[in-house]
């Protein structure tokens, strides 16, 4: 199956931008995005803590999870139809 987890991206709750800068406690930009304590929206400049960002994106994350589930079910159905179609031809 395709890697669909990459579709989930966090959004700024102020301007819906999806680009963030990762900052350390002193406001310096860091390269380790996943370990930064602060994320700054590159568009409106609002700063969020990791917890804030995740909390405010929980709905988006949930929605994405539901989408993924739907996609997985659809893939399954397709596969099922294919194998059923093959069976039909044999019989
Ligand atoms: Zn923003």
PDB file of the backbone (N, CA, C, O) and the ligand in Angstrom, with CONECT records:
HET     ZN  A 101       1
ATOM      1  N   UNK A   1       0.832  -1.202   0.000  1.00  0.00           N
ATOM      2  CA  UNK A   1       0.000   0.000   0.000  1.00  0.00           C
ATOM      3  C   UNK A   1       0.872   1.260   0.000  1.00  0.00           C
ATOM      4  O   UNK A   1       2.013   1.251   0.462  1.00  0.00           O
ATOM      5  N   UNK A   2       0.301   2.334  -0.529  1.00  0.00           N
ATOM      6  CA  UNK A   2       1.026   3.606  -0.565  1.00  0.00           C
ATOM      7  C   UNK A   2       1.251   4.134   0.846  1.00  0.00           C
ATOM      8  O   UNK A   2       0.523   3.793   1.778  1.00  0.00           O
ATOM      9  N   UNK A   3       2.266   4.966   0.982  1.00  0.00           N
ATOM     10  CA  UNK A   3       2.510   5.608   2.270  1.00  0.00           C
ATOM     11  C   UNK A   3       1.639   6.851   2.358  1.00  0.00           C
ATOM     12  O   UNK A   3       1.974   7.896   1.801  1.00  0.00           O
ATOM     13  N   UNK A   4       0.517   6.731   3.063  1.00  0.00           N
ATOM     14  CA  UNK A   4      -0.403   7.870   3.110  1.00  0.00           C
ATOM     15  C   UNK A   4      -0.223   8.700   4.370  1.00  0.00           C
ATOM     16  O   UNK A   4      -0.875   9.731   4.534  1.00  0.00           O
ATOM     17  N   UNK A   5       0.653   8.262   5.257  1.00  0.00           N
ATOM     18  CA  UNK A   5       0.825   9.000   6.511  1.00  0.00           C
ATOM     19  C   UNK A   5       1.466  10.364   6.271  1.00  0.00           C
ATOM     20  O   UNK A   5       1.335  11.268   7.096  1.00  0.00           O
ATOM     21  N   UNK A   6       2.155  10.512   5.145  1.00  0.00           N
ATOM     22  CA  UNK A   6       2.850  11.767   4.862  1.00  0.00           C
ATOM     23  C   UNK A   6       1.884  12.910   4.580  1.00  0.00           C
ATOM     24  O   UNK A   6       2.276  14.077   4.593  1.00  0.00           O
ATOM     25  N   UNK A   7       0.635  12.579   4.329  1.00  0.00           N
ATOM     26  CA  UNK A   7      -0.336  13.611   3.988  1.00  0.00           C
ATOM     27  C   UNK A   7      -0.676  14.508   5.177  1.00  0.00           C
ATOM     28  O   UNK A   7      -1.133  15.637   4.998  1.00  0.00           O
ATOM     29  N   UNK A   8      -0.454  14.005   6.378  1.00  0.00           N
ATOM     30  CA  UNK A   8      -0.812  14.782   7.561  1.00  0.00           C
ATOM     31  C   UNK A   8       0.200  15.904   7.760  1.00  0.00           C
ATOM     32  O   UNK A   8       1.389  15.653   7.957  1.00  0.00           O
ATOM     33  N   UNK A   9      -0.284  17.141   7.706  1.00  0.00           N
ATOM     34  CA  UNK A   9       0.610  18.256   8.005  1.00  0.00           C
ATOM     35  C   UNK A   9      -0.079  19.181   8.996  1.00  0.00           C
ATOM     36  O   UNK A   9      -1.301  19.329   8.986  1.00  0.00           O
ATOM     37  N   UNK A  10       0.718  19.796   9.843  1.00  0.00           N
ATOM     38  CA  UNK A  10       0.162  20.679  10.855  1.00  0.00           C
ATOM     39  C   UNK A  10      -0.084  22.057  10.250  1.00  0.00           C
ATOM     40  O   UNK A  10       0.678  22.527   9.405  1.00  0.00           O
ATOM     41  N   UNK A  11      -1.152  22.686  10.695  1.00  0.00           N
ATOM     42  CA  UNK A  11      -1.501  23.999  10.169  1.00  0.00           C
ATOM     43  C   UNK A  11      -1.508  25.048  11.270  1.00  0.00           C
ATOM     44  O   UNK A  11      -1.846  24.756  12.417  1.00  0.00           O
ATOM     45  N   UNK A  12      -1.138  26.255  10.919  1.00  0.00           N
ATOM     46  CA  UNK A  12      -1.218  27.384  11.837  1.00  0.00           C
ATOM     47  C   UNK A  12      -2.700  27.678  12.081  1.00  0.00           C
ATOM     48  O   UNK A  12      -3.479  27.812  11.137  1.00  0.00           O
ATOM     49  N   UNK A  13      -3.080  27.777  13.367  1.00  0.00           N
ATOM     50  CA  UNK A  13      -4.499  27.988  13.668  1.00  0.00           C
ATOM     51  C   UNK A  13      -4.912  29.434  13.399  1.00  0.00           C
ATOM     52  O   UNK A  13      -6.101  29.754  13.425  1.00  0.00           O
ATOM     53  N   UNK A  14      -3.946  30.301  13.142  1.00  0.00           N
ATOM     54  CA  UNK A  14      -4.263  31.709  12.873  1.00  0.00           C
ATOM     55  C   UNK A  14      -4.486  31.933  11.375  1.00  0.00           C
ATOM     56  O   UNK A  14      -5.470  32.555  10.975  1.00  0.00           O
ATOM     57  N   UNK A  15      -3.566  31.422  10.550  1.00  0.00           N
ATOM     58  CA  UNK A  15      -3.651  31.740   9.121  1.00  0.00           C
ATOM     59  C   UNK A  15      -3.679  30.498   8.229  1.00  0.00           C
ATOM     60  O   UNK A  15      -3.678  30.621   7.004  1.00  0.00           O
ATOM     61  N   UNK A  16      -3.703  29.299   8.831  1.00  0.00           N
ATOM     62  CA  UNK A  16      -3.789  28.041   8.075  1.00  0.00           C
ATOM     63  C   UNK A  16      -2.563  27.766   7.207  1.00  0.00           C
ATOM     64  O   UNK A  16      -2.616  26.934   6.302  1.00  0.00           O
ATOM     65  N   UNK A  17      -1.484  28.448   7.476  1.00  0.00           N
ATOM     66  CA  UNK A  17      -0.235  28.168   6.780  1.00  0.00           C
ATOM     67  C   UNK A  17       0.319  26.829   7.285  1.00  0.00           C
ATOM     68  O   UNK A  17       0.106  26.469   8.443  1.00  0.00           O
ATOM     69  N   UNK A  18       1.019  26.102   6.429  1.00  0.00           N
ATOM     70  CA  UNK A  18       1.542  24.803   6.867  1.00  0.00           C
ATOM     71  C   UNK A  18       3.059  24.801   6.990  1.00  0.00           C
ATOM     72  O   UNK A  18       3.662  23.754   7.225  1.00  0.00           O
ATOM     73  N   UNK A  19       3.678  25.970   6.833  1.00  0.00           N
ATOM     74  CA  UNK A  19       5.138  26.054   6.940  1.00  0.00           C
ATOM     75  C   UNK A  19       5.524  26.639   8.289  1.00  0.00           C
ATOM     76  O   UNK A  19       5.066  27.720   8.660  1.00  0.00           O
ATOM     77  N   UNK A  20       6.362  25.926   9.017  1.00  0.00           N
ATOM     78  CA  UNK A  20       6.810  26.403  10.318  1.00  0.00           C
ATOM     79  C   UNK A  20       8.325  26.395  10.395  1.00  0.00           C
ATOM     80  O   UNK A  20       8.998  25.591   9.749  1.00  0.00           O
ATOM     81  N   UNK A  21       8.849  27.318  11.207  1.00  0.00           N
ATOM     82  CA  UNK A  21      10.260  27.291  11.539  1.00  0.00           C
ATOM     83  C   UNK A  21      10.378  26.658  12.913  1.00  0.00           C
ATOM     84  O   UNK A  21       9.562  26.919  13.797  1.00  0.00           O
ATOM     85  N   UNK A  22      11.395  25.827  13.092  1.00  0.00           N
ATOM     86  CA  UNK A  22      11.619  25.221  14.399  1.00  0.00           C
ATOM     87  C   UNK A  22      12.602  26.074  15.181  1.00  0.00           C
ATOM     88  O   UNK A  22      13.700  26.360  14.705  1.00  0.00           O
ATOM     89  N   UNK A  23      12.204  26.483  16.389  1.00  0.00           N
ATOM     90  CA  UNK A  23      13.061  27.341  17.206  1.00  0.00           C
ATOM     91  C   UNK A  23      13.390  26.673  18.531  1.00  0.00           C
ATOM     92  O   UNK A  23      12.614  25.867  19.046  1.00  0.00           O
ATOM     93  N   UNK A  24      14.565  27.024  19.082  1.00  0.00           N
ATOM     94  CA  UNK A  24      14.883  26.560  20.432  1.00  0.00           C
ATOM     95  C   UNK A  24      14.347  27.577  21.439  1.00  0.00           C
ATOM     96  O   UNK A  24      13.713  28.559  21.050  1.00  0.00           O
ATOM     97  N   UNK A  25      14.597  27.350  22.727  1.00  0.00           N
ATOM     98  CA  UNK A  25      14.019  28.197  23.776  1.00  0.00           C
ATOM     99  C   UNK A  25      14.438  29.662  23.647  1.00  0.00           C
ATOM    100  O   UNK A  25      13.736  30.557  24.116  1.00  0.00           O
ATOM    101  N   UNK A  26      15.584  29.901  23.011  1.00  0.00           N
ATOM    102  CA  UNK A  26      16.057  31.277  22.879  1.00  0.00           C
ATOM    103  C   UNK A  26      15.603  31.929  21.575  1.00  0.00           C
ATOM    104  O   UNK A  26      15.991  33.054  21.262  1.00  0.00           O
ATOM    105  N   UNK A  27      14.784  31.213  20.829  1.00  0.00           N
ATOM    106  CA  UNK A  27      14.259  31.787  19.593  1.00  0.00           C
ATOM    107  C   UNK A  27      15.179  31.640  18.397  1.00  0.00           C
ATOM    108  O   UNK A  27      14.967  32.274  17.364  1.00  0.00           O
ATOM    109  N   UNK A  28      16.206  30.800  18.534  1.00  0.00           N
ATOM    110  CA  UNK A  28      17.103  30.556  17.402  1.00  0.00           C
ATOM    111  C   UNK A  28      16.558  29.406  16.572  1.00  0.00           C
ATOM    112  O   UNK A  28      15.979  28.457  17.101  1.00  0.00           O
ATOM    113  N   UNK A  29      16.751  29.506  15.275  1.00  0.00           N
ATOM    114  CA  UNK A  29      16.255  28.461  14.394  1.00  0.00           C
ATOM    115  C   UNK A  29      17.093  27.195  14.562  1.00  0.00           C
ATOM    116  O   UNK A  29      18.323  27.258  14.593  1.00  0.00           O
ATOM    117  N   UNK A  30      16.430  26.059  14.670  1.00  0.00           N
ATOM    118  CA  UNK A  30      17.149  24.788  14.786  1.00  0.00           C
ATOM    119  C   UNK A  30      16.780  23.879  13.633  1.00  0.00           C
ATOM    120  O   UNK A  30      15.728  24.033  13.013  1.00  0.00           O
ATOM    121  N   UNK A  31      17.655  22.934  13.352  1.00  0.00           N
ATOM    122  CA  UNK A  31      17.422  22.047  12.214  1.00  0.00           C
ATOM    123  C   UNK A  31      16.605  20.815  12.602  1.00  0.00           C
ATOM    124  O   UNK A  31      15.907  20.224  11.778  1.00  0.00           O
ATOM    125  N   UNK A  32      16.713  20.444  13.888  1.00  0.00           N
ATOM    126  CA  UNK A  32      15.989  19.258  14.347  1.00  0.00           C
ATOM    127  C   UNK A  32      14.521  19.603  14.573  1.00  0.00           C
ATOM    128  O   UNK A  32      14.111  19.902  15.695  1.00  0.00           O
ATOM    129  N   UNK A  33      13.746  19.561  13.514  1.00  0.00           N
ATOM    130  CA  UNK A  33      12.358  20.005  13.576  1.00  0.00           C
ATOM    131  C   UNK A  33      11.559  19.259  14.631  1.00  0.00           C
ATOM    132  O   UNK A  33      10.752  19.855  15.345  1.00  0.00           O
ATOM    133  N   UNK A  34      11.782  17.962  14.728  1.00  0.00           N
ATOM    134  CA  UNK A  34      10.944  17.160  15.624  1.00  0.00           C
ATOM    135  C   UNK A  34      11.293  17.368  17.090  1.00  0.00           C
ATOM    136  O   UNK A  34      10.519  16.993  17.971  1.00  0.00           O
ATOM    137  N   UNK A  35      12.456  17.964  17.361  1.00  0.00           N
ATOM    138  CA  UNK A  35      12.853  18.127  18.758  1.00  0.00           C
ATOM    139  C   UNK A  35      12.730  19.571  19.248  1.00  0.00           C
ATOM    140  O   UNK A  35      13.037  19.856  20.405  1.00  0.00           O
ATOM    141  N   UNK A  36      12.291  20.471  18.394  1.00  0.00           N
ATOM    142  CA  UNK A  36      12.206  21.881  18.772  1.00  0.00           C
ATOM    143  C   UNK A  36      11.068  22.106  19.770  1.00  0.00           C
ATOM    144  O   UNK A  36      10.000  21.508  19.637  1.00  0.00           O
ATOM    145  N   UNK A  37      11.294  22.970  20.772  1.00  0.00           N
ATOM    146  CA  UNK A  37      10.234  23.265  21.735  1.00  0.00           C
ATOM    147  C   UNK A  37       9.231  24.297  21.202  1.00  0.00           C
ATOM    148  O   UNK A  37       8.096  24.375  21.672  1.00  0.00           O
ATOM    149  N   UNK A  38       9.669  25.084  20.217  1.00  0.00           N
ATOM    150  CA  UNK A  38       8.804  26.153  19.697  1.00  0.00           C
ATOM    151  C   UNK A  38       8.737  26.084  18.173  1.00  0.00           C
ATOM    152  O   UNK A  38       9.737  25.843  17.498  1.00  0.00           O
ATOM    153  N   UNK A  39       7.533  26.301  17.655  1.00  0.00           N
ATOM    154  CA  UNK A  39       7.359  26.354  16.212  1.00  0.00           C
ATOM    155  C   UNK A  39       6.779  27.703  15.836  1.00  0.00           C
ATOM    156  O   UNK A  39       5.782  28.151  16.402  1.00  0.00           O
ATOM    157  N   UNK A  40       7.420  28.340  14.872  1.00  0.00           N
ATOM    158  CA  UNK A  40       6.976  29.665  14.460  1.00  0.00           C
ATOM    159  C   UNK A  40       6.420  29.602  13.048  1.00  0.00           C
ATOM    160  O   UNK A  40       7.070  29.109  12.126  1.00  0.00           O
ATOM    161  N   UNK A  41       5.203  30.112  12.900  1.00  0.00           N
ATOM    162  CA  UNK A  41       4.582  30.143  11.580  1.00  0.00           C
ATOM    163  C   UNK A  41       5.400  31.051  10.679  1.00  0.00           C
ATOM    164  O   UNK A  41       5.717  32.181  11.053  1.00  0.00           O
ATOM    165  N   UNK A  42       5.745  30.559   9.486  1.00  0.00           N
ATOM    166  CA  UNK A  42       6.592  31.354   8.597  1.00  0.00           C
ATOM    167  C   UNK A  42       5.800  32.458   7.919  1.00  0.00           C
ATOM    168  O   UNK A  42       6.377  33.349   7.296  1.00  0.00           O
ATOM    169  N   UNK A  43       4.486  32.403   8.037  1.00  0.00           N
ATOM    170  CA  UNK A  43       3.647  33.401   7.376  1.00  0.00           C
ATOM    171  C   UNK A  43       3.272  34.541   8.329  1.00  0.00           C
ATOM    172  O   UNK A  43       3.667  35.686   8.109  1.00  0.00           O
ATOM    173  N   UNK A  44       2.506  34.231   9.396  1.00  0.00           N
ATOM    174  CA  UNK A  44       2.051  35.289  10.296  1.00  0.00           C
ATOM    175  C   UNK A  44       2.986  35.489  11.482  1.00  0.00           C
ATOM    176  O   UNK A  44       2.851  36.470  12.213  1.00  0.00           O
ATOM    177  N   UNK A  45       3.935  34.573  11.685  1.00  0.00           N
ATOM    178  CA  UNK A  45       4.928  34.760  12.737  1.00  0.00           C
ATOM    179  C   UNK A  45       4.465  34.350  14.125  1.00  0.00           C
ATOM    180  O   UNK A  45       5.183  34.571  15.099  1.00  0.00           O
ATOM    181  N   UNK A  46       3.280  33.756  14.238  1.00  0.00           N
ATOM    182  CA  UNK A  46       2.802  33.302  15.541  1.00  0.00           C
ATOM    183  C   UNK A  46       3.657  32.135  16.021  1.00  0.00           C
ATOM    184  O   UNK A  46       4.079  31.291  15.231  1.00  0.00           O
ATOM    185  N   UNK A  47       3.905  32.100  17.329  1.00  0.00           N
ATOM    186  CA  UNK A  47       4.709  31.017  17.885  1.00  0.00           C
ATOM    187  C   UNK A  47       3.839  30.064  18.684  1.00  0.00           C
ATOM    188  O   UNK A  47       2.956  30.486  19.430  1.00  0.00           O
ATOM    189  N   UNK A  48       4.093  28.788  18.521  1.00  0.00           N
ATOM    190  CA  UNK A  48       3.340  27.755  19.225  1.00  0.00           C
ATOM    191  C   UNK A  48       4.307  26.794  19.890  1.00  0.00           C
ATOM    192  O   UNK A  48       5.385  26.512  19.368  1.00  0.00           O
ATOM    193  N   UNK A  49       3.904  26.295  21.050  1.00  0.00           N
ATOM    194  CA  UNK A  49       4.673  25.201  21.623  1.00  0.00           C
ATOM    195  C   UNK A  49       4.234  23.929  20.899  1.00  0.00           C
ATOM    196  O   UNK A  49       3.192  23.902  20.243  1.00  0.00           O
ATOM    197  N   UNK A  50       5.030  22.898  21.026  1.00  0.00           N
ATOM    198  CA  UNK A  50       4.695  21.638  20.360  1.00  0.00           C
ATOM    199  C   UNK A  50       3.314  21.147  20.802  1.00  0.00           C
ATOM    200  O   UNK A  50       2.506  20.707  19.985  1.00  0.00           O
ATOM    201  N   UNK A  51       3.057  21.232  22.133  1.00  0.00           N
ATOM    202  CA  UNK A  51       1.772  20.773  22.669  1.00  0.00           C
ATOM    203  C   UNK A  51       0.609  21.564  22.067  1.00  0.00           C
ATOM    204  O   UNK A  51      -0.406  20.997  21.662  1.00  0.00           O
ATOM    205  N   UNK A  52       0.783  22.885  22.020  1.00  0.00           N
ATOM    206  CA  UNK A  52      -0.255  23.743  21.444  1.00  0.00           C
ATOM    207  C   UNK A  52      -0.558  23.345  20.011  1.00  0.00           C
ATOM    208  O   UNK A  52      -1.712  23.181  19.615  1.00  0.00           O
ATOM    209  N   UNK A  53       0.504  23.198  19.256  1.00  0.00           N
ATOM    210  CA  UNK A  53       0.359  22.907  17.838  1.00  0.00           C
ATOM    211  C   UNK A  53      -0.388  21.583  17.633  1.00  0.00           C
ATOM    212  O   UNK A  53      -1.276  21.482  16.787  1.00  0.00           O
ATOM    213  N   UNK A  54      -0.015  20.582  18.418  1.00  0.00           N
ATOM    214  CA  UNK A  54      -0.657  19.272  18.286  1.00  0.00           C
ATOM    215  C   UNK A  54      -2.115  19.356  18.736  1.00  0.00           C
ATOM    216  O   UNK A  54      -3.008  18.789  18.107  1.00  0.00           O
ATOM    217  N   UNK A  55      -2.335  20.082  19.846  1.00  0.00           N
ATOM    218  CA  UNK A  55      -3.686  20.215  20.367  1.00  0.00           C
ATOM    219  C   UNK A  55      -4.591  20.901  19.354  1.00  0.00           C
ATOM    220  O   UNK A  55      -5.711  20.457  19.100  1.00  0.00           O
ATOM    221  N   UNK A  56      -4.089  21.991  18.781  1.00  0.00           N
ATOM    222  CA  UNK A  56      -4.907  22.763  17.849  1.00  0.00           C
ATOM    223  C   UNK A  56      -5.095  22.046  16.531  1.00  0.00           C
ATOM    224  O   UNK A  56      -5.988  22.378  15.752  1.00  0.00           O
ATOM    225  N   UNK A  57      -4.248  21.061  16.286  1.00  0.00           N
ATOM    226  CA  UNK A  57      -4.364  20.320  15.031  1.00  0.00           C
ATOM    227  C   UNK A  57      -5.030  18.967  15.224  1.00  0.00           C
ATOM    228  O   UNK A  57      -5.126  18.173  14.288  1.00  0.00           O
ATOM    229  N   UNK A  58      -5.488  18.707  16.442  1.00  0.00           N
ATOM    230  CA  UNK A  58      -6.065  17.402  16.735  1.00  0.00           C
ATOM    231  C   UNK A  58      -7.207  17.062  15.783  1.00  0.00           C
ATOM    232  O   UNK A  58      -7.330  15.930  15.315  1.00  0.00           O
ATOM    233  N   UNK A  59      -8.041  18.071  15.507  1.00  0.00           N
ATOM    234  CA  UNK A  59      -9.159  17.850  14.591  1.00  0.00           C
ATOM    235  C   UNK A  59      -8.669  17.463  13.208  1.00  0.00           C
ATOM    236  O   UNK A  59      -9.189  16.543  12.576  1.00  0.00           O
ATOM    237  N   UNK A  60      -7.643  18.196  12.748  1.00  0.00           N
ATOM    238  CA  UNK A  60      -7.088  17.907  11.427  1.00  0.00           C
ATOM    239  C   UNK A  60      -6.477  16.517  11.413  1.00  0.00           C
ATOM    240  O   UNK A  60      -6.636  15.757  10.457  1.00  0.00           O
ATOM    241  N   UNK A  61      -5.771  16.200  12.497  1.00  0.00           N
ATOM    242  CA  UNK A  61      -5.139  14.882  12.578  1.00  0.00           C
ATOM    243  C   UNK A  61      -6.211  13.794  12.557  1.00  0.00           C
ATOM    244  O   UNK A  61      -6.089  12.797  11.845  1.00  0.00           O
ATOM    245  N   UNK A  62      -7.278  14.007  13.362  1.00  0.00           N
ATOM    246  CA  UNK A  62      -8.381  13.039  13.393  1.00  0.00           C
ATOM    247  C   UNK A  62      -9.012  12.888  12.020  1.00  0.00           C
ATOM    248  O   UNK A  62      -9.273  11.775  11.564  1.00  0.00           O
ATOM    249  N   UNK A  63      -9.257  14.026  11.361  1.00  0.00           N
ATOM    250  CA  UNK A  63      -9.873  13.997  10.035  1.00  0.00           C
ATOM    251  C   UNK A  63      -8.995  13.226   9.071  1.00  0.00           C
ATOM    252  O   UNK A  63      -9.486  12.442   8.258  1.00  0.00           O
ATOM    253  N   UNK A  64      -7.694  13.451   9.165  1.00  0.00           N
ATOM    254  CA  UNK A  64      -6.758  12.747   8.299  1.00  0.00           C
ATOM    255  C   UNK A  64      -6.771  11.247   8.564  1.00  0.00           C
ATOM    256  O   UNK A  64      -6.684  10.436   7.642  1.00  0.00           O
ATOM    257  N   UNK A  65      -6.880  10.898   9.842  1.00  0.00           N
ATOM    258  CA  UNK A  65      -6.922   9.481  10.203  1.00  0.00           C
ATOM    259  C   UNK A  65      -8.155   8.826   9.586  1.00  0.00           C
ATOM    260  O   UNK A  65      -8.087   7.716   9.060  1.00  0.00           O
ATOM    261  N   UNK A  66      -9.292   9.538   9.661  1.00  0.00           N
ATOM    262  CA  UNK A  66     -10.522   9.008   9.073  1.00  0.00           C
ATOM    263  C   UNK A  66     -10.364   8.827   7.568  1.00  0.00           C
ATOM    264  O   UNK A  66     -10.789   7.819   7.004  1.00  0.00           O
ATOM    265  N   UNK A  67      -9.743   9.823   6.923  1.00  0.00           N
ATOM    266  CA  UNK A  67      -9.501   9.737   5.489  1.00  0.00           C
ATOM    267  C   UNK A  67      -8.662   8.505   5.174  1.00  0.00           C
ATOM    268  O   UNK A  67      -8.943   7.769   4.228  1.00  0.00           O
ATOM    269  N   UNK A  68      -7.621   8.294   5.987  1.00  0.00           N
ATOM    270  CA  UNK A  68      -6.720   7.170   5.771  1.00  0.00           C
ATOM    271  C   UNK A  68      -7.473   5.861   5.888  1.00  0.00           C
ATOM    272  O   UNK A  68      -7.275   4.933   5.103  1.00  0.00           O
ATOM    273  N   UNK A  69      -8.358   5.805   6.908  1.00  0.00           N
ATOM    274  CA  UNK A  69      -9.138   4.584   7.104  1.00  0.00           C
ATOM    275  C   UNK A  69      -9.996   4.328   5.881  1.00  0.00           C
ATOM    276  O   UNK A  69     -10.066   3.204   5.382  1.00  0.00           O
ATOM    277  N   UNK A  70     -10.663   5.397   5.391  1.00  0.00           N
ATOM    278  CA  UNK A  70     -11.519   5.274   4.215  1.00  0.00           C
ATOM    279  C   UNK A  70     -10.708   4.745   3.049  1.00  0.00           C
ATOM    280  O   UNK A  70     -11.122   3.820   2.349  1.00  0.00           O
ATOM    281  N   UNK A  71      -9.532   5.355   2.851  1.00  0.00           N
ATOM    282  CA  UNK A  71      -8.683   4.977   1.737  1.00  0.00           C
ATOM    283  C   UNK A  71      -8.283   3.512   1.849  1.00  0.00           C
ATOM    284  O   UNK A  71      -8.268   2.785   0.855  1.00  0.00           O
ATOM    285  N   UNK A  72      -7.958   3.085   3.069  1.00  0.00           N
ATOM    286  CA  UNK A  72      -7.552   1.702   3.297  1.00  0.00           C
ATOM    287  C   UNK A  72      -8.700   0.754   2.974  1.00  0.00           C
ATOM    288  O   UNK A  72      -8.496  -0.294   2.362  1.00  0.00           O
ATOM    289  N   UNK A  73      -9.914   1.129   3.390  1.00  0.00           N
ATOM    290  CA  UNK A  73     -11.086   0.295   3.125  1.00  0.00           C
ATOM    291  C   UNK A  73     -11.336   0.208   1.620  1.00  0.00           C
ATOM    292  O   UNK A  73     -11.652  -0.863   1.100  1.00  0.00           O
ATOM    293  N   UNK A  74     -11.194   1.336   0.924  1.00  0.00           N
ATOM    294  CA  UNK A  74     -11.397   1.343  -0.522  1.00  0.00           C
ATOM    295  C   UNK A  74     -10.397   0.442  -1.229  1.00  0.00           C
ATOM    296  O   UNK A  74     -10.754  -0.290  -2.153  1.00  0.00           O
ATOM    297  N   UNK A  75      -9.144   0.499  -0.793  1.00  0.00           N
ATOM    298  CA  UNK A  75      -8.110  -0.357  -1.367  1.00  0.00           C
ATOM    299  C   UNK A  75      -8.493  -1.819  -1.179  1.00  0.00           C
ATOM    300  O   UNK A  75      -8.379  -2.632  -2.097  1.00  0.00           O
ATOM    301  N   UNK A  76      -8.944  -2.131   0.016  1.00  0.00           N
ATOM    302  CA  UNK A  76      -9.338  -3.493   0.342  1.00  0.00           C
ATOM    303  C   UNK A  76     -10.467  -3.968  -0.565  1.00  0.00           C
ATOM    304  O   UNK A  76     -10.446  -5.082  -1.087  1.00  0.00           O
ATOM    305  N   UNK A  77     -11.457  -3.085  -0.736  1.00  0.00           N
ATOM    306  CA  UNK A  77     -12.604  -3.439  -1.580  1.00  0.00           C
ATOM    307  C   UNK A  77     -12.159  -3.735  -3.000  1.00  0.00           C
ATOM    308  O   UNK A  77     -12.618  -4.690  -3.627  1.00  0.00           O
ATOM    309  N   UNK A  78     -11.231  -2.875  -3.509  1.00  0.00           N
ATOM    310  CA  UNK A  78     -10.724  -3.053  -4.864  1.00  0.00           C
ATOM    311  C   UNK A  78     -10.072  -4.419  -4.988  1.00  0.00           C
ATOM    312  O   UNK A  78     -10.335  -5.169  -5.927  1.00  0.00           O
ATOM    313  N   UNK A  79      -9.206  -4.731  -4.013  1.00  0.00           N
ATOM    314  CA  UNK A  79      -8.494  -6.002  -4.022  1.00  0.00           C
ATOM    315  C   UNK A  79      -9.485  -7.167  -4.009  1.00  0.00           C
ATOM    316  O   UNK A  79      -9.326  -8.158  -4.722  1.00  0.00           O
ATOM    317  N   UNK A  80     -10.500  -7.011  -3.181  1.00  0.00           N
ATOM    318  CA  UNK A  80     -11.510  -8.058  -3.029  1.00  0.00           C
ATOM    319  C   UNK A  80     -12.242  -8.291  -4.352  1.00  0.00           C
ATOM    320  O   UNK A  80     -12.470  -9.424  -4.775  1.00  0.00           O
ATOM    321  N   UNK A  81     -12.605  -7.160  -4.992  1.00  0.00           N
ATOM    322  CA  UNK A  81     -13.302  -7.244  -6.276  1.00  0.00           C
ATOM    323  C   UNK A  81     -12.437  -7.968  -7.289  1.00  0.00           C
ATOM    324  O   UNK A  81     -12.919  -8.813  -8.045  1.00  0.00           O
ATOM    325  N   UNK A  82     -11.136  -7.625  -7.298  1.00  0.00           N
ATOM    326  CA  UNK A  82     -10.201  -8.237  -8.240  1.00  0.00           C
ATOM    327  C   UNK A  82     -10.179  -9.744  -8.047  1.00  0.00           C
ATOM    328  O   UNK A  82     -10.322 -10.506  -9.003  1.00  0.00           O
ATOM    329  N   UNK A  83     -10.000 -10.168  -6.798  1.00  0.00           N
ATOM    330  CA  UNK A  83      -9.893 -11.610  -6.557  1.00  0.00           C
ATOM    331  C   UNK A  83     -11.221 -12.308  -6.806  1.00  0.00           C
ATOM    332  O   UNK A  83     -11.250 -13.450  -7.263  1.00  0.00           O
ATOM    333  N   UNK A  84     -12.300 -11.635  -6.514  1.00  0.00           N
ATOM    334  CA  UNK A  84     -13.622 -12.213  -6.793  1.00  0.00           C
ATOM    335  C   UNK A  84     -13.811 -12.342  -8.308  1.00  0.00           C
ATOM    336  O   UNK A  84     -14.354 -13.332  -8.798  1.00  0.00           O
ATOM    337  N   UNK A  85     -13.349 -11.314  -9.043  1.00  0.00           N
ATOM    338  CA  UNK A  85     -13.464 -11.357 -10.501  1.00  0.00           C
ATOM    339  C   UNK A  85     -12.700 -12.533 -11.070  1.00  0.00           C
ATOM    340  O   UNK A  85     -13.183 -13.201 -11.984  1.00  0.00           O
ATOM    341  N   UNK A  86     -11.511 -12.797 -10.543  1.00  0.00           N
ATOM    342  CA  UNK A  86     -10.702 -13.916 -11.001  1.00  0.00           C
ATOM    343  C   UNK A  86     -11.437 -15.224 -10.735  1.00  0.00           C
ATOM    344  O   UNK A  86     -11.500 -16.111 -11.587  1.00  0.00           O
ATOM    345  N   UNK A  87     -11.985 -15.317  -9.537  1.00  0.00           N
ATOM    346  CA  UNK A  87     -12.734 -16.518  -9.162  1.00  0.00           C
ATOM    347  C   UNK A  87     -13.851 -16.777 -10.148  1.00  0.00           C
ATOM    348  O   UNK A  87     -14.063 -17.902 -10.600  1.00  0.00           O
ATOM    349  N   UNK A  88     -14.586 -15.675 -10.483  1.00  0.00           N
ATOM    350  CA  UNK A  88     -15.723 -15.792 -11.392  1.00  0.00           C
ATOM    351  C   UNK A  88     -15.308 -16.397 -12.727  1.00  0.00           C
ATOM    352  O   UNK A  88     -16.028 -17.216 -13.300  1.00  0.00           O
ATOM    353  N   UNK A  89     -14.133 -15.984 -13.220  1.00  0.00           N
ATOM    354  CA  UNK A  89     -13.683 -16.471 -14.512  1.00  0.00           C
ATOM    355  C   UNK A  89     -13.372 -17.966 -14.469  1.00  0.00           C
ATOM    356  O   UNK A  89     -13.657 -18.702 -15.414  1.00  0.00           O
ATOM    357  N   UNK A  90     -12.784 -18.397 -13.361  1.00  0.00           N
ATOM    358  CA  UNK A  90     -12.415 -19.805 -13.242  1.00  0.00           C
ATOM    359  C   UNK A  90     -13.682 -20.677 -13.231  1.00  0.00           C
ATOM    360  O   UNK A  90     -13.741 -21.713 -13.894  1.00  0.00           O
ATOM    361  N   UNK A  91     -14.686 -20.241 -12.472  1.00  0.00           N
ATOM    362  CA  UNK A  91     -15.919 -21.024 -12.370  1.00  0.00           C
ATOM    363  C   UNK A  91     -16.767 -20.801 -13.591  1.00  0.00           C
ATOM    364  O   UNK A  91     -17.852 -21.372 -13.702  1.00  0.00           O
TER     365      UNK A  91
HETATM  366 ZN    ZN A 101       0.243  31.677  10.727  1.00  0.00          ZN
END
